[in-house]
Amino acid sequence: MAIEFDCVIIGAGAAGLMAAIESSKRGKRTLLLEKNTKPGVKILMSGGTRCNLTQNTDTRGIISEFGPNGRFLHSALAAFSNEDLVTYFNQRGLPTKVEETGKIFPKSDRAKDVLDVLVADAEQHQVYLNLAEPVERLEHSLNGFHIQTPKAQYVTSRVLITTGGRSYPGCGTTGDGYQWCRAFGHTIVDTYPALAPLKTPKNSWTRNLQGVTLPELGLTIFDAKQNAVAKSQGSTLFTHVGVSGPSAMNISKYVSTYANADFTLAFDLLPSLNLDQKQSKLQKLITDEPRKQIDSVLKHLFPSRVVEVILEQSQINTTDRCAEIGKAKIRSLTQTIHSLQTPVTGTLGFEKAEVTAGGVSLLEVDSKTMESKFLPGLYLAGEILDLDGPIGGYNFTAAFATGFLAGQHL
C-alpha cells in the first residue's frame, strides 16, 4: 500500500533541505528523498570544503550576476534574500565571515557545519529524511503523484524536484530530474558544464606554470574571428592540463557551449593598467636598472616561472641586460604582458564542473511559487532550473532562495 505524504521532495541538497524545512514549518507532512547515503554531498564539497554560502552584496547584485535569467529570482530573493540566508545560519549558532572578495563563509571554514545546521533544523521540524532511497519512477494521475523507490511506494498531491543538474556526477547529480520533467511536458534547455577548469594543448606554455597561482589576471576568450566572446578577472591557477581558478571557471561555459569551436584564451597579466601604462611601467623599470638582467627586473612584477614564459613568448633572452632592451623589445614585452595567448581545447566537463548551465526552461515555471505552469502540484527549485551564476556563492544563494519559496507553497 502506498504511503501518503502532504508533499514529497526529491533531492536533499541545498534547495531540497531548505524547502523541506520551510514546508514542515507550515505543518505539512513532508518526505525528503535522497539517493545518496548522506544529504548535502555538494554542500560538503563546495568552496574547497568550506562552503561559500553567498556573496556580500544586495539583491540587485545577486540578480545581475545571472544575466537575463536573473529576473526569475526576484520573488525568491524577496522571500529569502542573501541577507536572510546569513541570518538563518547566524541565528542557529553558525557565525559567518566576509572575505576580501565578498564571499561569505562559515567562520569555522567547515562545510560540514553548514550541513549540520540544515539537518538539525529538518529534524527539529520533523522532516522525514530518507537516505539511500533513489526514485525509480515518478508518475502523475488523477489521484496525484506516485513515487516508486526500492523500499516503498508513496503518493502525494505535491512534488518538488530538487535533484540538481549534471555537474559532479560522483555526488549523485546525474540529471535524473530532467527525464521526469520532460515526461511532464517541460522543455529542457540544452545543458553544459559551467564553472569548470579549462584545458589547453600539451605544448601550451601554460603547462610550464603548473601549480602557479596569480591573484589578479584578466582573461578573454576569442573566437576564430578574434571576436571577444567572454571576459573575466580574478585569481587564476595553472594546472597540469590547463587553467583553473575563479577567473577561468567563470568563463568556461562559453567553451562548453561550443564544443568544436576554435577558441583562444588571452591573459592580461597586469589588468589594472592599459596598454600605454604597461609600456610606460616597463620602460621605467628597464631604464632605471640598465646593468641588471631583464629577468631579474621583471621579477619585481611576476614570479620567476612567469617571467621565463613572458621572455620566451617575447623572444628575449633571460640573460639580456636592460641596457640591451630597445624600443622594439619593450613593445614586444608589453604586448605579451597585455595579451599572452594560448589555444583552448575544451573544459574538464561535468566531472569537474561546479554547476550546470541550462535546465528546465524558466518560461514554464511560475517564479512567484516555483510551481510548474504545465502540471499543478509539480514544483521545481535549485540547479535543475535554467539558472547558473559565477563563482562566489551566487548559485547556493539561488538554490536556497528557490527552495525556500517552493517550501512556502508546497
N, C-alpha and C positions, 0 to 999 in steps of 0.2 A: 504494500500500500504506500502511496506517495505521501511524503511528509510535507506539511503545508507551512509556509512562512509568509509574512506580510510582504517581504521583499528579499531577493537574493542578489548578492553582489559577487561577481566572478573576477577574481584577481585581487590579492591582498598587498598591493603596492601602496604608494603614497595616496593616490586618488581613492583606491578601494577602502583603505583603512579609515581615511577621513570621512568618506561617505557613510561607512558603516557606523562610525561613532555618532555622526550627526543624525542619522536615521533612527538609531536606537534611543538617542536622547529624546526623540519625539514620540517615543512609545511604540515604535514599530518592532515587531519580532523579526530580527534581521539575521540572515545567514550570510557569512562571508566565506567563499570557497577559494582555496589556494592549492595549486597543483604541486608546489614545492613543499619540502618538509619544514620550512620555516617561512614566515612572512617577510616582506620588505627586503628581498635579496638585493635589489638595485640600490635601495637606500643604504645598505651596508657597504656597497662598493663605491658609492658616489663620492666625489671630491677627494679621491685618494684615501677613502675610508674615513673621511672627516665630515662629509655631508654638507655641501654648500646649500643651505636651506633656501636662501633668497638673496635679493640684491637691495642695497641701501639706496632706494630711490622712491619716487612716488608712483602712484598707479599709472599715470601717463607714461612714466619712464619704462615701466614693465611692458605696457601695451605696445609702445613704439618699437621695441626690440623684436616683436613677432611679425613685423611688416604689415601688409594689408590685412592678413588674417587676425591680427591682434585685436581688431574691433570686436571680434567674437567674445573677448574676455571681459568686456565692460561690466556685464551683470555679475559674472562670477567674482570679479575683484571688488565689486561694490558690496557683495555679500561677505567676502573673506579676502581682504587685501593682504599684501605682503607684511604690512604693519600688524594686522590681526594674527598672521602666522607667527611672527616673532613673539607677540603677546601670549599666544596659545602655549608655546613651549616655556616661556618665562614663568607663566603662572603655574605650570606643572613641575616647577623645580629645575628646569634646564636653562641656565643662563646662556646668553649668546654674545657674540662679539662681532664687530665690524672691522674688516681688514682694509688696508690701503686701497685695494682695488674696488672696494664697495661690497665685496662678497660677505655674506653673513653666515657664520659657522656657529655650532655649539662651542661654548668656551672650553669645553673638555677636549675638543678636536676628535670626538668619538662618534661616528655614525651610529654605533650601537645604542648610544644614549638617546638619540632621536627615535629610533625604532622602539626602544623600551617604553618611552613616554606614550607612543601611539598604541602599543599593545596593551599597556596598563589601562589606558583610557577606554579601549574597546572592552576589556574585561570588566571594568567598573560599570560600564553601561550595558553589560550582559549581551554583547555581540556573540553570536555563535560562530566562532572561528574554527573552520575545519581545514586542517592542513593535510598535505599529501592526498588530495582528493580532486583530481582533474575532471573537468567536464567533458564527457564523451559525446553528449548530444544535447542540443538546446532547440526546442521546438515551441511553436505557439498554436493554440487552438482557441475555440470559443470559451474554454474553461480556464484559459490563462497560459502561462509559460510552464513547460515541462522540462525539467533538467535531470539528465541521467549521468550519474558518476559510477565508478566501480563499486561504490559502497551503498548507494541508495538512489531513490528517485524523489525529486522534490517538485512541488507545484506552488506557484505564486502568481500574483497578479502584476508584479513589477520586478523587472530585472535591470540591473546596472552592469554593463560590461566595462571593466577597467583592466583588461588583460595586457595593456601596453601595446608596443609595436613589434618590431623585429630586431631591435638593437640588443646586443649582448645576449644572444640566444641561449648561452650557457646558464643564464639566470632564469630560463623558462619562458622568456618573451620571444615566442616563435611565430607570432602572428595569428594565434588561434582565433582571436575575436573577429578578424576580417571575414572569415568564411561564414560565420553566423550573421554578421551584418549584411553581407551580400545576399544571403538566403532570405533576409527580411526586406530586401529591396534597396538597400543602401549602395551608393556609389563609393568605391574605394579609390581615392586619388592615388596615382602611382606612388609607391613607397621607395625611398632611397636612404642609404646610410647618411646621417648627419652627425657632425661633431666627431669625425673620425680622423686618425692620422693620415697624412699624405705619403704616397710612395714616389720615389724618384729613381731614375735609372741607376744601375750598378756602377756606372762610370761617372756619375754626377759628383761634383765637388762636395756636395752635402755629406756624402759618406765619410769624408775625411774629418768631419766635425762631430762624429758620433759622440754623444754624451755632453756636448756643449749646450748650455742654455744662455740665451741673450734676453735680458729683461724687457727690452722695448725695440721691436722691429716693426717696420711697415711691410705688409705683404700684399701683392696684387697678382691676381690671376688674369692672364691674357689669353684670348683665343687665337686661332690660326691667323686671323686678320689683324692681330695686335690690338684688338678692342679689349679694354679692361672690363671684365665681367664680374669681378668681386674684389673687395678690398677689406683689409683688417689690420689692426695694430695691437701689439701686446707682446707677452712673453712667448718665446719660441725655443723649442727643444729639437736638436738634431739627433736623429736616431739611426739605427743600423739599416733601416730601409727607407729613410727619408726625413720627414719633418713632422713634428707634433707640437703640443702646447696650445694654449687658447687661440693664438692668432691664426695658426694653420687650421685647427679643427673648426673654427668658426666659419671658414670659407670652403670647407671640404665638400659640402653638399652640392656645390656648383660643379665640382669634378665628378661626383657620383651621378648627378643627373644626366650628364652627357658622357657616358662611359667610354665611347670611342673617339671623343674629340681630341684635338691636338692642343694641349694647354701648356703654357709656360708660366712658371712661378717666379716673380721678381721680388727681391728683398731690398728694402731701403734700410741700410744699416744705421743711418742717423736720421730717423723720420722727423725729428723736431726742426731740422734745417732744410731749406730748399736747396736747389742745385747750386746757385751762386754762393749761398752761405757756406755750403760744404767746401766749395773750391777755395773760398777765402780762408776758411779754417785750416785747410791742408796747406795752403800757400804759407801761412804764418808759421805753422809747425815746422815746415821744411826749411824756411829761410832763417828761423831762429836758432836752428841747430845744424849748421851746414856740415860739420865734421862727423856727425853721427850717421850710422847706417839707417836706411829708411825703415827697416823692420822695427828697430828699437824705438823710433819716433812714433810709429803707428800704434805701438803697444800702449801709448798713453790713451788711446781711444778704444782699442779692442784687445781681446785675449790673443795670445801668441798664435794659436792654431787658426784663428780667424784671419789674423794678419797674413799668415802664409797663403791662405786661399786668395785673399784680396790681391796680393802681389802676383801670384801665379796667374790669376784671371786678367790682371792688368799687364802681364808680360814684363814684369820688372823684377830684377834680381834682388834677393833679400839683402845681399851684401853691398848694394849700391849706396854710396854716400849721398846725403841730402843735397850736397852741392852739385851732384851729377844729375839731379832730377830736374829736367827742364819743364817748360810750359806744357809740352805735348804729353809728357808722362803724368803731370799733375792733372791734366784734363782726363786722362785715361783712369787714373786713380779715383777721381771724383765720380766719373760715370759708373765705375764698378761699385763704389760705396753707395751710390744713389739707386742703382738698379742691377743688383747681382742676380743673374738669371740661371734657371735650370728647367729642363722639361719635367712635367709631372705625368706619371704613368697611371695614376689612379689613387684609390684610398685602401685602407685595410678592411673596408666593408663592414657589414653588420656585426661581424665577430668582435670588432673593437669600437664600433660607433656608440656614442653615449645616448643618442636619441634617433628616432625615425622621422624623416621628412615624409609628408604625405599621410594618408589615412582616411578615415570616414569624412566625407565632404561636409564642411560646416554649413552649407546651404540646406542640409537635410536634418539639422539638429536645432532645436529651439534653444537659443543662447540664454534665455531667461530661466529655463528649468533643466536643461540638458536632456530633455525628452526627445525621442525620435519624432520627426514630423510624419513619418510613414506608418509607425506602429505604436499606438498608445500603450503605455506601460513599459516600453523599452527606453532605457537611458544609457548615455554614453559619456565617459569622462576620462581625462588623462591623455596619455600618449597615443591612444587608439585614434584620437581625433587628428585632423589635418592641421596640427599646430606644432611648430618647433622654433625655439629661440636659441640664442647663443649661450656659450658657457657663462656662468655667473649666477646660477640659482634660478634663472628665469623659467626653466622647464619644470622644476619642482614647484615653483610658485603657481604655475598654471595647473599642474596636477592637483595640488592641494585645494586650489580655489574651485576648480570644476567639480572635484569630488565633493567638497563641502556643499556646493549649490545643488548638486544632484541629490545628496543626502537629505536636503531640506524638502525635496519634492517627491521622494520615493513613497 
